[in-house]
Amino acid sequence: MTIDSRPTDEEVAALLTTLEANLKSLGAEVTKVENWGKRRLAYEIRKQREGTYAVLEASAEPAMIKEFERQLRLNENVLRFISTRVPVRKRARPAKTPEVAEEVG
C-alpha cells in the first residue's frame, strides 16, 4: 500500500499498527508488516509526488479482506493499495541423488 508522505515516521508506524490491529480484529492472521519508506511516485496521486510504501501480509478469508479493503478506502492517509492472493507453495520433492558406492579397503 502507499501511504501519504506528510505524516512523520512515528505516525506511519502508528497507522501500520492500527491497520494490523484492524485486520486481526476481523479474524485474520497477520504474518508480516514492513515499512519500505518514502519513495517518489511514478505519477501524482491526490496531488502528492511522494508516498510511504508498506506491505501487510496476512492469512484471511475473502470476506475479511473485503472488509479490510473497505476500511482502507475510508482512511484518508492511504493513497493506494492492492490485495493479492499468494498461492500456497507445494513442497519440493527431494532431489534424486545417485547413491555413492562405498569403497571397502
TAGINOR-V567107 format. One record per residue. N is the residue number from 1. OMEGA is omega in degrees with one decimal (NA if undefined). BURIAL is b if it has 16 or more other C-alpha atoms within 10 Angstrom, else e. Layout:
n = (N & N)
omega = (OMEGA & OMEGA)
burial = (BURIAL & BURIAL)
This chain:
n = (1 & 2 & 3 & 4 & 5 & 6 & 7 & 8 & 9 & 10 & 11 & 12 & 13 & 14 & 15 & 16 & 17 & 18 & 19 & 20 & 21 & 22 & 23 & 24 & 25 & 26 & 27 & 28 & 29 & 30 & 31 & 32 & 33 & 34 & 35 & 36 & 37 & 38 & 39 & 40 & 41 & 42 & 43 & 44 & 45 & 46 & 47 & 48 & 49 & 50 & 51 & 52 & 53 & 54 & 55 & 56 & 57 & 58 & 59 & 60 & 61 & 62 & 63 & 64 & 65 & 66 & 67 & 68 & 69 & 70 & 71 & 72 & 73 & 74 & 75 & 76 & 77 & 78 & 79 & 80 & 81 & 82 & 83 & 84 & 85 & 86 & 87 & 88 & 89 & 90 & 91 & 92 & 93 & 94 & 95 & 96 & 97 & 98 & 99 & 100 & 101 & 102 & 103 & 104 & 105)
omega = (177.6 & -177.2 & 177.4 & -176.1 & -176.7 & 177.6 & 179.1 & 179.7 & 178.9 & 178.7 & 177.3 & 177.7 & 177.9 & 177.9 & 178.8 & 176.6 & 178.5 & 179.2 & 176.8 & 178.3 & 177.2 & -179.8 & 178.1 & -179.5 & 176.5 & 178.0 & -179.4 & 176.6 & -178.3 & -178.1 & -177.1 & 172.3 & -179.1 & 173.3 & -177.9 & 176.4 & -177.4 & 177.6 & 177.3 & 179.3 & 178.5 & 177.9 & -177.6 & 172.9 & -176.9 & 177.9 & 177.6 & 177.4 & 178.5 & 177.1 & 176.1 & -178.4 & 178.7 & 179.1 & 172.5 & 177.6 & -175.7 & 171.7 & -176.1 & 174.4 & -179.0 & -179.9 & 178.5 & -179.6 & 179.1 & 178.2 & 179.2 & 176.7 & 176.9 & 178.2 & 178.1 & 178.4 & -179.0 & -178.4 & -175.7 & 179.4 & -180.0 & -179.1 & -179.3 & 173.8 & 175.1 & 177.1 & 178.0 & 177.2 & 179.2 & -178.5 & 178.8 & -179.3 & 174.6 & 178.9 & 179.5 & 176.5 & 176.3 & -178.1 & 178.6 & 178.9 & 178.3 & -179.0 & -178.9 & 178.5 & -179.6 & 178.0 & 179.3 & -172.2 & NA)
burial = (b & b & b & b & b & e & e & e & e & e & e & b & b & e & b & b & e & e & b & b & e & e & b & b & e & e & e & b & e & e & e & e & b & e & e & e & e & b & e & e & e & e & e & e & e & e & e & e & e & b & b & b & b & b & e & b & b & b & b & e & e & e & e & b & b & e & e & b & b & e & e & b & e & e & e & e & b & b & b & e & e & e & e & e & e & e & e & e & e & e & e & e & e & e & e & e & e & e & e & e & e & e & e & e & e)
